[in-house]
Amino acid sequence: MAREDFSFFHSLRVRWAEVDMQGIVFNGHYLTYFDVAFTEYWRATGLPTVLQQAADGREMFARKATVEYHAPARFDDVLDIGVRCAGFGRTSVRFVLEIHLGDQHLISGELVYVYADTSLRKGVPWPQEWRDTITDFEKLVPETA
């Protein structure tokens, strides 16, 4: 995916606690970076927070998370993490993420969430208002399954 396809980026600096003795980021931290960037993406859309969703008895549950490594991030690098909604299912949503260091594409990933009734632990349809808000927020129109 082209960097220009992302309408949202979140920057963060790699901290000492996240690297090994060679100064390279431990693999598991990339999912944490994705989570941080996704949280900021969600905040930027203005959609209900996780606390508001929980109060309504419906939340997004993680269904899938993937990471593909192209090159490592290192201690003190300032990373740009792109987040983009790639598609909607009836009850699910798929986000693609990329981590960049300047012009270098380091990491690719995908997060899939299912919107569910928390008491039943069963998927419910994504609210149309949320679809519209995210579609308006994106540069590219998310696919619909």
Backbone bond lengths (Angstrom), bond angles and torsions (degrees), N, CA, C in turn:
res aa  C-N    CA-C-N  psi(-1)  N-CA   C-N-CA  omega(-1)  CA-C   N-CA-C  phi
1 M - - - 1.440 - - 1.526 108.15 -
2 A 1.299 116.32 144.28 1.462 121.05 179.22 1.527 110.47 -79.10
3 R 1.316 115.76 141.32 1.465 120.63 178.71 1.530 110.48 -55.54
4 E 1.318 117.07 -34.28 1.465 122.10 -178.57 1.526 113.10 -67.25
5 D 1.331 118.20 -14.86 1.462 121.73 179.67 1.530 112.85 -75.11
6 F 1.324 116.79 -14.09 1.457 121.21 -178.40 1.520 110.47 -89.71
7 S 1.306 116.01 132.41 1.466 120.30 175.59 1.524 111.16 -94.29
8 F 1.342 117.07 -9.83 1.456 120.30 -176.09 1.523 110.59 -135.39
9 F 1.322 115.26 133.20 1.469 122.64 172.19 1.518 108.98 -132.95
10 H 1.313 115.14 144.65 1.455 121.89 172.47 1.524 107.12 -124.33
11 S 1.319 116.89 132.04 1.463 121.32 -179.55 1.520 110.39 -101.31
12 L 1.335 114.60 144.10 1.453 119.94 171.82 1.519 109.58 -151.14
13 R 1.323 115.07 154.20 1.458 121.93 179.50 1.524 108.93 -99.64
14 V 1.327 117.19 134.75 1.459 122.19 177.98 1.532 108.92 -68.19
15 R 1.328 115.58 126.71 1.457 122.19 -178.15 1.530 111.29 -95.42
16 W 1.322 115.24 157.76 1.464 121.64 -176.97 1.532 111.68 -57.38
17 A 1.316 118.58 -39.98 1.465 122.47 -177.52 1.533 112.64 -66.27
18 E 1.320 118.17 -11.23 1.468 121.65 -176.47 1.530 113.60 -98.96
19 V 1.330 116.95 2.25 1.465 120.00 -175.45 1.521 111.80 -119.76
20 D 1.348 114.82 161.69 1.461 120.84 176.17 1.534 109.75 -90.48
21 M 1.319 117.15 -170.77 1.466 121.24 -176.56 1.532 112.92 -64.44
22 Q 1.323 117.45 -21.29 1.463 121.48 177.35 1.529 111.96 -88.66
23 G 1.330 116.03 0.69 1.458 120.37 178.92 1.515 113.86 80.17
24 I 1.352 117.52 17.42 1.471 123.07 -178.91 1.529 108.95 -102.01
25 V 1.318 116.73 138.84 1.464 121.78 -178.47 1.528 110.55 -61.03
26 F 1.360 115.97 131.74 1.459 121.51 172.96 1.530 108.57 -63.01
27 N 1.325 117.30 142.55 1.466 122.69 -175.40 1.522 114.34 -51.69
28 G 1.320 118.07 -45.77 1.458 121.56 -175.03 1.514 114.47 -62.91
29 H 1.313 117.29 -21.87 1.459 119.58 -178.43 1.528 112.19 -70.48
30 Y 1.314 117.42 -22.03 1.465 118.70 -179.85 1.525 111.24 -63.87
31 L 1.337 117.67 -37.85 1.467 119.36 175.94 1.522 110.65 -65.58
32 T 1.329 117.40 -35.03 1.463 120.34 174.93 1.519 110.16 -63.86
33 Y 1.315 117.03 -42.31 1.468 120.57 177.15 1.526 110.39 -60.30
34 F 1.345 116.41 -42.55 1.463 120.06 177.31 1.521 110.38 -60.22
35 D 1.322 116.94 -43.78 1.460 121.02 -178.62 1.526 111.09 -63.18
36 V 1.325 116.83 -43.09 1.469 120.91 178.39 1.525 109.97 -60.97
37 A 1.329 117.07 -47.63 1.469 120.86 -178.66 1.522 111.15 -65.82
38 F 1.337 116.92 -40.17 1.464 119.62 178.16 1.524 111.23 -62.86
39 T 1.317 117.38 -40.73 1.467 121.42 177.89 1.521 110.55 -59.22
40 E 1.323 117.12 -43.17 1.464 120.95 179.45 1.529 111.68 -70.14
41 Y 1.331 116.62 -35.77 1.466 121.05 174.65 1.526 109.21 -58.95
42 W 1.331 115.55 -50.75 1.469 120.99 -177.67 1.518 110.23 -59.94
43 R 1.336 116.27 -42.95 1.466 120.78 178.32 1.522 110.01 -59.87
44 A 1.337 117.03 -41.24 1.471 121.34 -178.12 1.527 112.30 -65.97
45 T 1.335 118.45 -27.23 1.469 120.73 179.30 1.519 111.81 -74.35
46 G 1.344 116.83 -23.10 1.455 120.59 -177.23 1.525 113.87 80.55
47 L 1.328 117.48 8.49 1.465 120.89 178.60 1.530 109.88 -74.19
48 P 1.344 117.85 165.01 1.464 120.81 -176.55 1.539 112.60 -55.74
49 T 1.329 114.94 137.14 1.463 120.92 178.13 1.524 109.91 -69.40
50 V 1.335 115.58 170.18 1.462 119.24 177.89 1.526 111.05 -61.50
51 L 1.319 117.06 -33.42 1.470 119.79 178.47 1.524 111.08 -69.31
52 Q 1.323 117.68 -39.67 1.463 121.17 176.84 1.527 110.20 -66.30
53 Q 1.331 116.41 -40.95 1.461 119.68 178.38 1.529 110.66 -62.06
54 A 1.334 116.47 -44.84 1.470 120.85 -179.59 1.521 110.86 -61.23
55 A 1.321 116.59 -39.87 1.468 120.25 178.81 1.525 111.19 -63.94
56 D 1.332 116.77 -29.54 1.469 121.45 178.13 1.525 112.27 -84.09
57 G 1.345 117.24 -4.97 1.461 120.68 178.61 1.515 113.92 79.08
58 R 1.324 116.37 17.54 1.469 120.95 178.25 1.512 108.42 -139.39
59 E 1.327 115.22 135.70 1.462 119.96 -177.61 1.523 110.13 -144.58
60 M 1.320 113.80 166.20 1.459 120.51 175.12 1.529 108.21 -94.02
61 F 1.321 116.12 124.17 1.452 122.46 177.75 1.525 108.73 -104.67
62 A 1.332 116.62 134.82 1.462 119.99 177.03 1.522 109.39 -66.13
63 R 1.315 115.91 130.96 1.469 122.38 179.68 1.524 111.16 -109.87
64 K 1.351 115.17 -34.12 1.463 119.56 -175.63 1.522 109.00 -156.28
65 A 1.337 115.56 141.32 1.456 121.46 173.83 1.527 107.56 -141.73
66 T 1.318 116.33 126.80 1.464 120.45 178.14 1.521 109.33 -128.04
67 V 1.329 114.18 150.75 1.459 121.79 177.40 1.523 107.47 -135.05
68 E 1.319 116.23 133.34 1.466 121.69 175.25 1.523 107.30 -123.27
69 Y 1.325 115.53 123.63 1.461 122.03 -175.50 1.519 110.74 -93.96
70 H 1.326 115.87 129.29 1.467 121.47 176.69 1.528 110.58 -112.34
71 A 1.329 116.79 -38.46 1.460 123.33 178.77 1.527 107.46 -159.48
72 P 1.342 117.25 152.96 1.466 119.16 -176.08 1.519 113.83 -81.97
73 A 1.323 113.86 153.09 1.462 121.34 167.65 1.526 106.44 -95.42
74 R 1.324 115.99 152.58 1.459 120.94 -175.58 1.523 111.00 -127.91
75 F 1.318 114.25 163.73 1.459 120.61 178.56 1.522 111.16 -49.51
76 D 1.323 115.33 133.36 1.455 126.24 175.22 1.536 114.20 75.90
77 D 1.343 118.04 0.48 1.474 119.55 173.40 1.525 108.98 -63.62
78 V 1.307 116.26 142.37 1.462 120.79 171.60 1.527 106.33 -100.14
79 L 1.317 115.60 112.97 1.461 122.63 -174.03 1.523 110.47 -99.98
80 D 1.321 115.68 145.56 1.458 122.47 171.22 1.520 106.96 -109.32
81 I 1.327 116.38 122.92 1.465 121.50 -177.50 1.519 108.20 -111.20
82 G 1.323 115.30 113.93 1.454 121.48 178.97 1.517 110.44 -89.14
83 V 1.324 115.96 139.45 1.467 122.51 177.56 1.521 107.03 -128.26
84 R 1.334 116.04 133.37 1.461 120.46 178.56 1.514 110.19 -145.46
85 C 1.326 116.54 134.72 1.456 120.72 173.29 1.523 107.47 -76.59
86 A 1.326 115.54 119.84 1.459 120.27 -177.85 1.518 112.88 -97.08
87 G 1.340 117.22 -23.22 1.456 117.02 -178.42 1.515 113.97 -177.15
88 F 1.340 112.97 158.47 1.460 122.26 178.35 1.516 109.57 -119.24
89 G 1.326 115.60 137.59 1.454 121.75 164.85 1.518 106.79 -102.38
90 R 1.319 116.84 -167.97 1.466 119.18 178.25 1.526 110.80 -67.15
91 T 1.341 116.56 -45.37 1.467 121.22 -179.34 1.526 112.52 -116.51
92 S 1.318 117.74 -2.66 1.465 121.04 -173.26 1.528 111.90 -120.24
93 V 1.327 113.12 166.03 1.460 120.85 176.28 1.534 106.72 -143.26
94 R 1.332 115.57 143.63 1.465 121.13 -177.68 1.522 109.35 -121.86
95 F 1.328 114.75 127.43 1.454 121.53 177.22 1.519 109.84 -114.69
96 V 1.318 116.53 140.43 1.453 121.33 171.63 1.527 107.20 -108.18
97 L 1.314 115.23 145.10 1.457 121.96 -177.72 1.521 108.99 -133.80
98 E 1.315 115.30 148.69 1.462 120.70 174.59 1.520 108.48 -139.94
99 I 1.324 114.91 142.94 1.458 120.74 175.03 1.518 107.46 -110.69
100 H 1.339 114.55 128.48 1.461 121.64 -178.48 1.522 110.00 -123.26
101 L 1.309 114.97 146.62 1.461 122.90 169.61 1.519 105.13 -119.31
102 G 1.319 115.63 100.24 1.463 119.45 -172.05 1.513 108.95 62.01
103 D 1.314 117.65 -125.72 1.462 122.46 179.23 1.525 113.12 -88.13
104 Q 1.329 117.63 -4.26 1.464 120.89 -177.34 1.523 110.89 -88.69
105 H 1.324 116.16 127.01 1.463 123.58 177.62 1.526 107.54 -87.61
106 L 1.344 116.40 112.14 1.458 120.60 -175.96 1.519 114.41 -93.35
107 I 1.330 116.54 -44.26 1.470 121.63 -169.41 1.523 109.75 -140.64
108 S 1.337 116.11 141.54 1.466 122.28 172.15 1.529 107.71 -119.31
109 G 1.316 115.86 152.88 1.455 118.48 177.81 1.503 112.64 -160.90
110 E 1.318 114.14 172.06 1.456 121.63 179.84 1.523 108.32 -143.59
111 L 1.317 115.95 138.69 1.463 122.58 173.58 1.525 107.76 -125.11
112 V 1.312 116.72 129.94 1.465 121.81 176.63 1.528 107.03 -120.17
113 Y 1.327 114.88 129.68 1.455 121.57 178.83 1.523 109.23 -121.41
114 V 1.339 115.38 148.62 1.461 122.35 173.41 1.526 107.15 -114.19
115 Y 1.308 115.93 130.68 1.458 121.75 176.55 1.519 106.75 -84.31
116 A 1.333 116.83 125.74 1.461 119.38 -170.98 1.521 112.26 -141.17
117 D 1.322 113.91 154.40 1.459 122.57 170.16 1.528 105.65 -74.25
118 T 1.332 117.27 121.89 1.465 120.16 -174.02 1.526 113.59 -69.33
119 S 1.314 118.23 -30.24 1.462 118.92 -179.72 1.523 111.45 -77.00
120 L 1.316 116.94 -36.88 1.463 121.03 -179.75 1.525 113.01 -88.12
121 R 1.341 116.29 -19.13 1.469 121.75 -174.09 1.524 110.44 55.04
122 K 1.340 113.65 44.70 1.461 120.61 -177.87 1.523 108.60 -132.08
123 G 1.336 115.73 139.09 1.449 121.04 -179.38 1.520 112.89 -61.92
124 V 1.323 114.75 142.38 1.462 122.25 175.14 1.528 107.43 -128.89
125 P 1.327 117.85 156.20 1.470 119.72 -177.74 1.530 113.07 -59.45
126 W 1.319 114.49 141.27 1.470 121.00 174.58 1.510 108.50 -63.63
127 P 1.325 118.22 134.53 1.466 120.68 178.40 1.535 111.20 -61.73
128 Q 1.311 116.22 134.52 1.467 120.84 179.63 1.529 111.07 -59.09
129 E 1.323 116.72 -37.28 1.474 120.47 178.92 1.530 110.77 -59.42
130 W 1.335 117.85 -38.93 1.464 121.48 178.46 1.528 110.12 -67.03
131 R 1.336 116.00 -42.77 1.481 119.87 177.85 1.528 110.09 -58.50
132 D 1.323 115.90 -46.27 1.465 120.52 -178.72 1.529 111.21 -62.91
133 T 1.322 116.74 -44.11 1.461 121.31 -179.37 1.519 110.82 -61.71
134 I 1.313 116.62 -46.98 1.467 120.39 -179.63 1.520 110.80 -67.09
135 T 1.313 118.07 -42.16 1.466 121.13 178.82 1.527 110.64 -59.93
136 D 1.322 117.23 -42.49 1.469 120.95 177.52 1.524 112.02 -66.45
137 F 1.315 117.76 -29.80 1.463 123.72 -178.38 1.532 111.85 -74.41
138 E 1.331 116.50 -29.66 1.470 122.19 -173.65 1.533 112.79 -85.17
139 K 1.337 114.84 152.56 1.470 121.11 172.41 1.522 110.50 -75.66
140 L 1.341 115.80 -40.38 1.465 122.28 179.09 1.517 108.99 -106.55
141 V 1.305 117.08 139.08 1.468 121.45 -179.66 1.530 109.19 -70.30
142 P 1.338 117.95 124.77 1.461 120.06 176.80 1.528 111.62 -62.06
143 E 1.331 115.57 145.14 1.464 120.75 176.70 1.518 109.17 -68.34
144 T 1.315 116.34 154.08 1.462 121.79 175.40 1.513 108.22 -123.51
145 A 1.348 114.57 127.42 1.473 119.77 -179.78 1.503 110.30 -89.45
